[in-house]
Amino acid sequence: MAEVEMSESDHLPRIFQANIDRLFQRVILPGLEALPIHAELRFGEAASLDECLAGARAQTDNYTANEGAKAYALALAGLSERQLRIWARSKRTGSLRDKVLKEQFRDLFSGCALEAGVDLSIGQLGHHLIEMFLVANVYRVVIPRLTLSGNSPGEG
């Protein structure tokens, strides 16, 4: 049987995959499962103070679960982008290596997929992953600006 030599950078995708899986299994999934979600929220006049407070708790629970899910999505997107940049720097040399830190994510992602022989058109994989990062960046950049300006995301 022929031996296959692999460099450290050849192992990085599997290491990164294992790291993300561990983070998801040990931190994100338990965190999400610990957040109660109420399928039906009741609005209107409450019959008692207890009913009013229960409704407020349910709304707060759902809001907290929604914010937690966004925070975890941002963490995963950030981790994935950081790992892609580490892998790309390990594979590239010279000015291409230096370019990795400044390159727009979409270009870096497409270039890395091409270099690794990954067909991003299968099942619209590339489209879905790019969309995930665009949405994460909206939450990371735009939403805090709207909040600081006093506008809600729906107000513009």
HUNOR-V526032 format. One record per pair of residues at least 6 apart in sequence whose C-alpha atoms are under 6 Angstrom apart, sorted by the first residue. I is the first residue (numbers start at 0). J is the second residue. If there is no record, write none. Layout:
# HUNOR-V526032
i->{I:I}
j->{J:J}
This chain:
# HUNOR-V526032
i->{8:34:35:36:45:73:88:119}
j->{89:64:60:61:51:135:96:125}
